[in-house]
Amino acid sequence: MHKIGGILIFILILSYQPAIAQKIVEKYPNGQKKYQGRMKDELKIGTHTYWFENGEKQKEEKYNDLGAVVRLKEWNEQGELIRDEKPEEFLEQWREQEFQKMPWLNEEGIGFYKLKGETLLQKKTNYQRLVVHYSTYLENGQEIDDTFRKKVAIPVDMNGGLLIDGFIIGLSYFEPGDNGYIKIPYELAYGKEGAPGIPPYSNIYFHVLVIQAQ
């Protein structure tokens, strides 16, 4: 998600060829289906189903497009449901509570909570670019994006211009090896308008790990 001239847009790279989801099917020696699911960019997406050798369904996992489990069901060999959970829903509630409990430090309107690295906030001005992993969340704990799960760190131009202002300001207090959270008020994020998947007036939370600086 990017910001240019005050207007929030998604940058579409025309030369990019989106990955095609791969369907995977496994079978028992007797020909009975054992497993079926889809993978995309090495992530599980959609519904993944497992069966016992007698043909009864054993487990069903449902994943969102970020590869997070949103529903998990399990049955015994007699076909009786023995487990029905919504792990991502539980995680959202847990994250929301954790965000409220974190001992935030504040600079330039941004909240900081470092898990690793210098806790005394001091702005770093000698980095032109940082390579980072990040997860993005709404205040209610809902996950918006996650490069950790995708296993692809991103380079960030510290001169700004493309990413939201609050993210650049927040990262300017991080250096290689730092691991922590950044809380960005809506004014420095997606504003009154919001963005696809992000409601208006949304405060945004980032979990950030800085891999290297340039």
C-alpha positions in Angstrom: 0.0 0.0 0.0 1.5 3.3 -1.0 0.8 7.0 -0.9 1.5 9.4 -3.7 0.5 13.1 -3.7 -1.8 12.5 -0.7 -3.8 9.8 -2.6 -3.6 6.3 -1.4 -3.1 3.7 -4.2 -1.9 0.2 -4.8 1.1 0.2 -7.2 0.5 -2.2 -10.0 3.6 -3.5 -11.7 2.5 -4.5 -15.1 5.4 -6.7 -15.8 4.7 -8.8 -12.7 3.2 -12.2 -13.4 1.1 -13.4 -10.4 1.8 -16.8 -9.0 -0.7 -19.5 -9.9 -2.1 -21.6 -7.1 -1.0 -25.2 -7.3 -3.5 -28.0 -6.4 -1.9 -30.8 -4.5 -3.5 -34.2 -4.1 -2.1 -37.2 -2.1 -3.6 -40.7 -2.0 -3.3 -43.9 0.1 -1.9 -47.1 -1.6 -5.5 -48.3 -1.9 -6.3 -45.2 -4.1 -8.4 -43.4 -1.4 -7.7 -39.7 -1.2 -5.5 -38.8 1.7 -5.0 -35.0 1.3 -6.1 -32.2 -1.0 -5.2 -28.5 -0.9 -3.8 -25.5 -2.8 -0.5 -23.7 -2.4 0.5 -20.3 -3.7 3.9 -18.7 -3.2 4.7 -21.5 -0.8 1.7 -20.6 1.4 -1.4 -22.7 2.0 -4.5 -21.0 0.8 -8.2 -21.9 0.7 -9.4 -25.3 2.1 -7.1 -28.1 2.9 -8.7 -31.5 3.6 -7.3 -34.7 5.1 -9.0 -38.1 5.1 -8.6 -41.4 7.1 -7.7 -44.4 5.0 -11.3 -45.6 5.5 -12.6 -42.5 3.6 -13.8 -40.6 6.6 -12.8 -37.0 6.8 -10.0 -36.4 9.3 -9.2 -32.7 9.3 -10.2 -29.6 7.4 -8.1 -26.4 7.5 -9.2 -23.1 5.9 -6.6 -20.4 5.2 -7.0 -16.8 4.1 -5.0 -15.2 1.3 -2.2 -14.4 3.8 -1.7 -18.0 4.7 -3.2 -17.7 8.2 -5.5 -20.5 9.5 -9.0 -19.0 10.0 -10.9 -22.3 10.7 -9.8 -25.7 11.9 -12.0 -28.8 12.2 -11.1 -32.4 13.1 -13.1 -35.6 13.1 -12.5 -39.1 14.5 -12.6 -42.3 12.4 -16.3 -42.7 13.1 -17.1 -39.3 11.5 -17.7 -37.4 14.8 -16.6 -33.8 15.0 -14.1 -33.5 17.8 -12.6 -30.1 17.2 -13.9 -26.8 15.7 -11.7 -23.7 16.2 -11.1 -20.3 14.6 -7.4 -19.7 15.4 -7.1 -16.4 13.6 -10.1 -15.0 15.4 -8.5 -16.0 18.7 -5.2 -14.4 17.6 -7.0 -11.1 16.7 -8.5 -10.9 20.2 -5.1 -11.7 21.7 -3.3 -9.0 19.6 -5.9 -6.4 20.5 -5.3 -7.0 24.2 -1.5 -7.0 23.7 -1.6 -3.7 21.9 -3.5 -2.2 24.8 -1.0 -3.5 27.3 2.3 -2.6 25.5 4.3 0.1 27.4 4.4 2.5 24.4 7.0 5.2 24.1 6.1 8.2 22.0 8.0 10.4 19.6 6.7 12.6 16.7 3.2 11.2 17.3 4.3 7.6 16.8 4.2 4.9 19.5 7.2 2.5 19.9 7.6 -0.7 21.8 10.9 -2.5 21.1 11.4 -6.2 21.8 15.1 -6.0 20.8 17.4 -3.0 20.3 18.0 0.3 21.9 15.0 1.3 24.0 16.1 4.9 24.4 14.5 6.4 21.3 17.1 8.2 19.1 16.4 9.0 15.5 18.8 7.5 13.0 19.7 9.8 10.1 22.5 7.9 8.4 20.5 5.2 6.7 19.2 5.8 3.1 17.5 2.4 2.9 16.4 -0.3 5.3 15.5 -3.9 4.4 12.7 -5.0 6.7 10.2 -7.8 7.5 6.9 -6.5 8.9 3.4 -7.5 9.8 0.6 -5.0 9.6 -2.5 -4.9 11.9 -5.6 -2.9 12.6 -6.3 -1.9 16.2 -8.7 -4.8 16.6 -5.8 -7.2 15.9 -6.9 -8.0 12.3 -3.9 -8.9 10.1 -3.5 -6.8 6.9 -0.2 -8.0 5.6 2.7 -10.2 6.6 6.1 -10.5 4.9 7.4 -12.9 7.6 5.0 -15.5 6.4 5.7 -14.7 2.7 9.5 -15.0 3.5 10.2 -11.9 1.5 11.8 -8.9 3.2 11.2 -5.5 1.5 13.6 -2.6 0.9 12.3 0.8 2.2 13.5 4.1 0.9 14.0 6.2 4.0 13.6 9.4 2.0 9.9 8.6 1.8 7.6 9.4 -1.1 5.8 6.1 -1.6 5.0 4.6 1.8 2.8 6.1 4.4 4.4 8.9 6.4 4.1 7.2 9.8 5.9 4.1 8.7 8.9 6.0 7.5 9.0 8.1 10.7 8.7 5.0 12.8 11.5 3.1 11.0 13.8 6.1 11.4 14.1 5.1 15.1 15.2 1.5 14.1 18.5 0.1 13.0 19.7 -3.4 11.9 18.8 -6.1 14.4 16.0 -4.1 16.0 12.7 -5.9 16.5 9.6 -4.2 17.8 6.2 -2.5 17.2 5.2 0.8 15.8 1.8 2.4 16.5 0.8 4.9 13.8 -2.2 7.2 14.3 -4.6 7.4 11.3 -3.4 11.0 10.5 0.0 9.5 9.6 -1.4 6.4 8.0 -4.4 6.1 5.7 -6.3 9.1 7.0 -10.0 9.8 6.9 -10.5 7.9 3.6 -8.9 4.6 4.6 -7.8 2.2 1.8 -8.9 -1.2 0.5 -9.2 -3.5 3.5 -8.5 -0.6 5.9 -11.5 1.4 7.3 -11.4 5.2 7.6 -9.7 6.7 10.7 -7.8 3.5 11.3 -4.7 3.5 13.6 -2.2 1.0 12.2 0.2 -1.3 14.0 3.4 -2.7 12.6 5.6 -5.4 13.9 9.0 -4.7 12.4 12.3 -6.6 12.1 15.1 -4.7 10.5 17.4 -7.0 8.5 20.0 -4.6 7.2 20.7 -1.0 6.3 22.2 0.7 3.3 
